Amino acid sequence: MAGENATIAVRKGEGLDIGAVDAVLKDHVDGLSGSPQVTQYPSGNSNLTYAIDYPDRRLVLRRPPFGPLPKAGHNMFREYRIMRDLKPAFDQVPNTVFYTDDESIIGKEFYVMDRVDGPLIHKTIPPNWNWSEDDTAELGENFIDTLARLHTLDWKALGLDDFGKPDGYVKRQITGWNKRWDKAWTDGITRFEDVQAWLEDQMPAESGNVGVLHGDYRVDNAILKADDPRKIAALLDWEICAIGDPLMDLGNTLSYWIQADDPAPMHMMIRQPSAASGMPTRREFADRYGDKTGYDVSDIHYHFVYGIWRLAVIIQQIHARYVRGQTQDERFAVMDKSVEALGALARHKIDTGTL
């Protein structure tokens, strides 16, 4: 199938002790038999994802990256728990089957979930799908509506009262990402103090709305339905999920949403088919989201700039790991260019006041 969520041979330096994993899974997951085959999912710049294929069941394992890690980052239990607890009310997550914090097994904590069948697409809609603009528009609408539904779930009823601290969420995010930038900055990168200052000086009041935030909501973090890829089967990559102000999550999502009329430097960073003919613009995305949730999106420009800046910091954190010798993944060597482009984009959007 075009858009298949394919795997590759495990990358050098990211090996998995499949014997140890097999033993512990057979102790805790009913019905597993035979010898598993392990391959790796090539996408993702942070936590590592492996396919664990048994003759009669296909599983997926997630673990933190190798090397030194920040104290509060790469928490596998958060990913595992949010999917486990959302599942009864929000079926668009994989079924989780096992978690352990026993680092003696593979050197880090990890969790395992069932694999969800269906395509995963990246920059473009596969040409052999022969989609019309209406088909593409329907995927865009379903993508927006899924985010709106996630953000309006009764998170307290799902037992997530202790999952986060929604009070003061906006301020913690702005000051927190600014501090992370300062710690991750490396020689040769522009400082962008003006962007940091604008975000702190223009910080809006809390909206009063609270919801489950995905944190990395993109089409390429979603498995589409195998029988109708205009619909979302399962959301992946819950690494930085939270409970907080949904508009902050919308701002993050809009920062990824490159549209057809954006300048070339933005298109160089495209990771999902948001620029395909029929997809909504960022303004249309925000307006539909506002209609579906009832949330006031009139100040979404601020949240959009925040999303751009947060993305710059995330990429700089990854680049800094390479610069400091904490990873040998050559993909991270040239990420400084994306950091510079995003910082400049944040400045431009601050100056123009546009989405």
Salt bridges, closest charged atoms under 4 A:
GLU14 OE1 - ARG11 NE 2.99
ASP22 OD1 - LYS26 NZ 3.32
GLU79 OE2 - ARG62 NH2 2.89
ASP85 OD2 - ARG81 NE 2.98
ASP85 OD1 - ARG84 NE 2.83
ASP91 OD1 - LYS87 NZ 3.19
ASP114 OD1 - ARG57 NE 2.90
ASP117 OD1 - ARG58 NH2 2.18
ASP135 OD1 - ARG230 NH1 3.27
GLU138 OE1 - ARG230 NH1 3.37
ASP145 OD1 - ARG288 NE 2.86
ASP162 OD1 - ARG81 NH2 2.70
ASP194 OD2 - ARG347 NE 2.81
ASP216 OD1 - ARG218 NH1 2.84
ASP220 OD1 - ARG218 NE 2.78
ASP228 OD1 - ARG230 NE 2.83
ASP228 OD2 - LYS231 NZ 3.87
ASP237 OD1 - ARG62 NH2 2.96
GLU239 OE2 - HIS74 ND1 3.33
ASP249 OD2 - HIS151 NE2 2.82
ASP262 OD2 - ARG282 NH1 2.80
ASP287 OD1 - ARG283 NH2 3.15
ASP329 OD2 - ARG331 NH2 2.75
